Amino acid sequence: MSTALRPERVTQNRVIERITRPVAQGGLGYAYLGEWSQREGNRCIEQGLLRASLQKRGYSDAHISQALHKLQAASDVTGVTLYQANLRTYQLLRYGVPVQVAAGAAHETVHLIDWAKPDANDFGLAEEVTLKGGHERRPDIVLYINGIAVVVLELKRGSVEVAEGIRQLISNQEAIFNQGFFSTVQLTLAGNDSQGLRYGTAGTPEKFYVEWKHHAAGTSGNAGEMVAGRLLDEPLVQMCDKVRLLDLMHNFVVFDAGQKKVPRLHQYEGVKAAQERIKKREGGVIWHTQGSGKSILMVLIAKWILENDPDARVLVVTDRDELDKQIEGVMKNSGVLGADSPSPRITSRRELVDKLAQPSPRLLCALIHKFDAADLKGDPPPVNGRFYVFVDECHRTQGGDMNKQMKRWLSQAVFIGFTGTPLLRKDKQTTRDVFGTYIHTYKFHQAVADKVVLDLKYEARNVPQQLTNKKAVDDWFETKTRGLNNYKKSMLRRHWATMESLMSAGERKGRIVADIIHDFGVKPRLDNNRGTAILVAASSPEAQRQRQDVAQLDCRGDHQQRAQNDHS
């Protein structure tokens, strides 16, 4: 009988060995807690391990008992959603558990995790952790910090899609399986040796699991240097490194309107780059392509600034009202603003001047138009606090007087511009000239490669325009311009020959509409509702008219098709 190990078992053994190997030998230095397939009572909070960790850090039994009781209650999913239980638990992990050991005594905080000193925590790994919820399941690997389950990893052999592991993670979080175990979990990972690692968090839908493709220094080798498992092991070791794991948990978790989120790699790297720049009191530009999540980036940077600089105030500047509302919503949903906090939006120029001079609120949102550019030489208003100014879509407002006034009023502030399309033309002032060097870039081709956005394919279309009766058109023109002199007639002829007028001509519009509807019937991805298309028109009114024409003609086509089907 063969005693060869299954491929997934070989992978699992290698991963465990790497994570538990001493740091001095290239590992992560986690303690091996054991193989827990036959162990009874596996929980997301291993009270014995947590109690020992807290005792080691000097907490009394009374403090520990109260903290454990509150943590256990917060992690209970009875009568609440997993999102709610995970949020309650996360608040205790991040900010500590308030306890009162005696009546009348002051409240004290028991910190379940020592965020400032990674080595003061106990990192452990258990494998084959049997969970006995509604139905029994057994995650391959669970990582614990001080006895609290924070990472769940599912491994598959190379011939099985990583998606299979992701679906397994998601089903494990259902109420009929082991939902309660995931109330403390911060990262959910799935991987194999052929596709690498994908990651999400509690509640992440399958389509939002992403790849960690960070290349650490000294890891870029050629194909001949590739070793077995590198595609999986490198990102796993990077993410589960003790310092980085604590950083991800402490600074990069967002609870946003019912959905827990962790950053994509480009967002993580953008925030880390911004942190380093801000520590030096320098600004710059974050160039992240459209659709790559700049709002979450703003939230993470603002949250970090406000927590680490007691004198900091953050002003988010946009140029459109809908963007202003969107930023406010994301800030509230993610906890940067309290649920009962007043709106940070500035409604008038007077209010902006007043609030700049006050010590609070610490977070403000304003349209660029609130900076009165009428007087560019008068004394600027008084400013209270150390300001960090985030300018959204900064390429659109970089050259006007309002931008100059903003820089004048907040001359001591750190300015960070956010854009997906910076101005790069050398015959004009570039975005980089106005806001400083690039802090971090994530360009369109990178987002397409990472499947963050869909590729954009441009196809110029030639829609011929024919005049059926040139003499009739000339006669009509002469009749309508009978009262004009030759010069004015000439000017009018030239005007009607412009591209915009031609594009608005009825016959041409009809051809364009028919062409679009034809494409949606025959083009791949358009004919099965799996793709989208962008129609570029000469003006907003023209685009609106064409959209209406397409919808009307498409509806008529559907009606005719149904009538034909009914008749047959």
N, C-alpha and C positions, 0 to 999 in steps of 0.2 A: 504494500500500500504506500502511495506517495505521501510524503510529509511536507511537501512544498507549501509555502504560505500563499494564500490568495493575494492577488496584486494589491487590493485595497488594504490588506493587512500589512503588506510590506511598506506601503505609503504611510500608513498610520504609525508604524514603528519608527520610521525615519523622522516623521514630524515630531513625535513625542521626544525622541532622543535629542533633536535640535533644540526644542523649547526647554527641556530640563537640563541640558548640558550647562556646566558652569560658564559664566560670562567670560572668564579668562580664557576659555577654550573655544570661544566663538558662539556659545549658546546664549539663552536668555536667562538662565538661572532660576527657573521656576522649580518649586518642590514637586516631586511626583507623589500625588495623594493616593494613587492606587487604581486598580481595575474594579469598578463598582457595579458590575452586572448583577452580582448576587447580594450586594449590600442592601439592607433594608433602610427605608426612610430617607432616601436621597431627596434633598430639598435645595431650593435656590438660596436659602439662608442656612448655612451649616452653623448652628448656634455654638457648638463646641469650639470650632475654629475661630469664630468671630469673638467669642468671650475671651479666648486665650490671647488673641491679638490686642484687644482693648486692655486687658490686664497688663500685658507687656508694656503698653504705653501709659500706664499709671492711673487708669480709671478705677474707681472703687466698685465693689459688687453692686451697691445701690444704684450708682450711675449706669452700670452695664445692664442691670435687670430692666430698668425703665426704658433704656434705649432699645434693647431687644424687643420689648413689648410693643413699642411704637413702630418699629421697623416691620415687625410681623403683621401688625394691623394694616399698615400702609400697603404691604405687598399682597394682601388678600383680595382676590378678584371677585369675591362673592357680591353680587348685586351691582358691579361696575364693569366697565369695559377694560380690556388689557391696557389700552392707552391711558386711562385714568389711573389704574393701579401703578403702571410704570412711571407716570408723571409724579405721583405721590412719593413713590420710592426714590426716584431720582432726586427730588428736592432734599430728602434726608441724606442721601449719599453725598450730594454736592455741598450742602450748607450745614450739615450736622443735625443732630437730634436735640431739641431743647428738653431738658429734664429739670425737675425740682425734687430734690431728695428728701426734703422735709417741709412741712407746712410753714409758710412765712419765709422760707429760705429763698434766696435769689435764684433765678433760672440760670442754668449752666448749659453749655453745649458739648455734647459728646460727638466727636468727629469720627465717623465710621471708617473713613479713609484719610490718611495724611497726604494731602495733595502737594504740600511743599517739600516733603522728604520721601521720595519714592522708596528708598531703602528701608524706611520704617514700617512698610507694609509687607504682608505675607502673600506672595504670589504662588498659586498652586495649580496643578493640572490633574484632572481625573479623566479616565477613559471609560467607555462603555457604561455610561451613567444611566442606569435603568430608572425610568420615571413611571410611576404607577398612578396615572390620573384616570380619566374615563377609559382610556385604552393604553396599554403599555407601549412605551417607545424607549429608544435607547440611543441618545446622541453619541457620536463617536468620541468627541473630546469636549470637555467643559473647562474653562479657565476661571479660577476664583481669585478674588482679592479679599483677603481677611475673612475667608469663608463665605463670601457673597459671589454668586455666579454672575459674571459680567460678559462672558464670551461663550457662544456655542458654535462648534465647528462640525460640519458634516463633510466627510471625505468620500470620494468615489474613485473607482479604478479608471484608468485613462480611456477606456472604450465606452464609458458611460458619460453622458452629457452632464456638465455641471448643473444645468437647469434641473436635473433630477434631485440633486442635493438641495437646491433652493426650494423646490416644491415641498420637499420633506420638512425643511425648516418651517415653512409657512403652515403646513398642516399640523405640525407639532404645537403651534400656537393657538389652535382652535379649542373651543370649550370642551369638545368631546374627547380631546387628547390631553395635553399637558399645559394648558394656557397659563396656569398659576406660576409655573416654573420660570416663565419669561418676564415676570413683573420686575425683576432686577437686572435683566439682560440688556447690555448696551450695544453689543455688536453681534450680528449673526453672519457666519462665514460658511461658504461652500467652495470646494475646490477639488481638482484632480491634477495629475501630472501632465495631461495633454493640453488643458485649457487654462490652467492657473487658478487664481483665486477671485471670487466675487464676494462682495460684502454689502450688508444692509444693517438694519436694526429691527427692534421689535415692531411688527406691523408693516414693514416695508413690502409693497407689492412686488411680484416677480420681475416686472419690467424695469424696476428702478434699482435692482441689484447691479453694481458696477464693479469695474476692475480697478485695482490699485496698481498703477504702472510706474511708481516712483523708482528712479535709478539711483541707488545710493553710491557714494564715492567708492571707487575701487571695485565696482561690480560689473563694469562694462567690459566683457570679454568677447572674443570672436566665437564663431560657431564651434570651432574645434575645442574651445575651452568649456563648453557647456557640460554640466554634470547632471546626473539623474535627479529629477525633482526640482530643479532650479526655478522653473516657471511657477511652481507653487510655493516653494520654501522661501524665496526672497521676499515677496510681498507679505507673506505670513509673519516672517521674522520682523519685518519693518513695522507692521501694524501692531504686533503684540509685544514689541520692545516695551519694557516697563515704563520708561519716561514718556514715550509717545502714546501708549495706551491711556495713561492717566491724563495726558494733554487732550487727547481726543474726547475722553469722557467729560473732562472739566470744562473745556472751552469750545467744543464743537458740536454739542448736542442741542438741537432745536425742537421744541414742541410747537407745532404750527397748525392751529385750528383743527385738531383731531388727528394729525399725522406727525409722528415722531420722525425726525430727519437727522442724518449725519452727512457731512459734506462729501462731495466728490473730491477726487485728488486735486484737481486744479483749484478748487475753492480752498482746500486746506493749505496748499502751497501759497496761494494768493494772500491768505490771512497771515501766514507765518512771515512772508516777505514784508507785508504792511507793518506787522509788529516790530520787526527790526528797524524799519525806516522811522516809525513813530518814536521809538526809543531814542533816536538821535534828533528828534524834533524836526524831521524833514518830511516833506510831502512828495507828491509825484502822481503818476497816472497808472491806473489799473485798466489794462486793455483786455477785456474778456468779451468774446463775440456775443452777438445777440442770442438770447435764449439759453445762456449757459448758467444762469442763476446769480446775477449780480445783486439782487435784493437780499438774498440769504448772506452773501458776502458782506454787505453793509451791516446787517444785523450782527454777525459774528464779530466784526471789527469794532462796532459801536459798543457792544456788550463788554468786550475786553478792555477798551479804553476807559469806560465808566467805572469798571471794577478795579482797575489798576492805577488810576490817577484820580485822587479825591477832589482835585480842583478842575477836573475836565468837564467841558460841556461840548456836546456834539450838535452841529447844525447841518441838516440834510437839505440841500438846495436842488430843486427841480425846475423845469420850465413849463410844465403842464399840470393842470389841476388833477387829472386822473392819476398821474404819477405820484403826486403829493398824497393823494388818498391811499394809493397802493402801498407806499412806503409806511404810512401810519398803520395800516392794517397788519403788515408783516411784523412791524415792531411790537404791536400789541399782542398778536398771536404767539410770538416767540418769547414773550415774557420780559423784553427789554423795558416795556411800559407795563405798569400794573393794570389789572382789569378796571380798577376804579380811578385810575389816573386821568386827569383832564387831557383833552386833545392837545398834542404838541404843535398842531398846525397854526401858523401865523396867518391872521385874516386881514391885516391891514399894515400899512407902512408905519403908522403910529405905534401899533402893538409891537412890531419888530424892534423899533428903537427903544421902547420901554423895557422889553424883556432882555435885550442885550445888556442893559445896565443892571439887571437884577441877578442874584445868585442862583435862581431857579426859574423855570425847570431846567434840568441838565440836558434834556433832549428837546430840540426844536426842529420843526420842518417848515420850510418857507419856499415860495416861488421866487425865482430870480427877480421878478417884477416888483417885489417888495423893497428892493434897494432903489431908493429914489435917486435917479441920476441927474436931476435938474441942476444940482450944485456940486461940481467935481473939485472945487477948491476950498469950500468951507470946512470948518472944524468937524471931524467925524464925531459921532455920538460916543458916550462913555461905554466901555465894555467891561463886564465883570466875569472873571473866570478865565480858564485856559481853553481856548476854542480849537476844535478840530472840525473842519468844514468838508463835508462830502458833497461833491457836485455831480449829480447824476446826469448822464448824457452830456458830459461837459463840452463835447465838440460843438454843440449847438449854441452855446452861450459864451464862448470864450473870447469873442472879439468885440462885444458891445460895451457901451458905457456902463450898463448895470453891472457887468462883470468887473469893470475897473473900479466902480464904487464899492462893490463887495470887498475887493482886495484892499481898498483904501480904509474902509471902516474896520476891517479885521486884519490889520497889517501884521499883527503878531501871531495870527492863527496858522495852523498847519492845514494846508489844502490838499485834498486827495480827489483827483478827478476820476470818474468811472465812465467808460465808454466802450462800445462795441465797434465803433467806426471812427477812429481818430482822424483828424485832418492831417494829411501828410504832404500836401503840395508845397513845393519849396518856394513858389512865388508868393505864398501867403504865410502868415504866422501859423505854425503848426500847434497842435494840442500839446505836444511836448514842450514847445517854447513857452507856453502859457503856464502850465501846471508842473513842469519839471520832468525828470527822466522817468522811464517806465519802472514801476515797482514790480509788476508781474504782467506777463502777457499769456493769453490763451486765445489763439487765433482760430479762424473759421475752419481751416483744414485740420487742425488738431481736434476740434469738437466733432467734426465729421468722422474722423478716424476712431474717436472714442464712442461714437454713436450717441453723443449728447444732443446733436442736431442732425437733421437730414441734409443731404447734399442739395445744392441748388444748381439746377441745370438751366442755362439760358438758351433760348431758341428764338431767333429773329424770324418773324413771319412776313411774307410778302403777299399783301392782299391787293390785287390789281384794281385800279379805278378806271372805268371807261365811261366816256360821255357818248350817249346814244345818238344825240342830235346836236352837233356843235353849233350849227346856224341858229337853232332855236334858242340856245343858251345866249349867243351873242345878241340876238334880237331882244331877248328878255332884259339883258343888261343895259342895252341902249335905251329901252323904254323907261327903266327904273332910274337912269342917271341923266335924264333929258335936261334937267335944270343945272347940271354941273359943268364947269369948264373942263378943258382937256387935261389940265394938271390934276384936278381932283379925281377925274375919271381914271387917270393913270395910277394914282395912289390907291384907289379903291380896287382896281384890278390886281395890283401887287398884293394888297392885303388878302384878297380871296385866294391867292396862290400860295399862301403860307401853309406850312405843315399842319398847324393846329386847326385851321379852318377846314383843310382837306380831311383831317381825321374825324371832324364832326359831321361830314357829309353823310346824308342818310343812306345812300347806296352802300358806301364803304362800311358803315356801322353794321348794316345787315350782313355783309359778307364776314366781318370779324366775328359776330355773334354765332353765325352758322359754323364757322371754323372752330370756335371754342367747343361748341356742343358736339361737333364731330370728334374732336380729340378725346373728350370725356367718354365717348362710346368705344374708341378703338385703342387708345394708348395704354400700355401696361401701367398698372397701379392706379390709373385714373378710372379705368373701366370697372374696377371692383371696389371702389371707395376706400382704397388703402393709401392713396396719395393725395396731395393737394397741388394747386397751381396758383401762381401769382400773375395777375393781369396788370401790366404797366400801361397807364394812360398818360395823356399830356397834361391833365389837370384833375383835381379832385371831383369837380362836377361831371367831367367827362367819364371818369371811372365809375361814378355813381350811376350815370345813365346807362353805361354798358352793363353794369351788374344787373340793373333792373330789366334791361332788354334780354339778357341771357336767361334770367329767371322766368320771364314771361314766355319766351320761345320754348324753353325746356318744359314748362308746364303744359303748353299746347301740344308738344310732342308726346308727353306722357298720356295726355287725354286722348289723343288720336290712337296711340298704341293700345290703350285700354278698350277704346271703342272697337278697334279692329279685332281684339281678342274676344270681346263679347259677341261680336257678329259671327265669328268663326265657331 
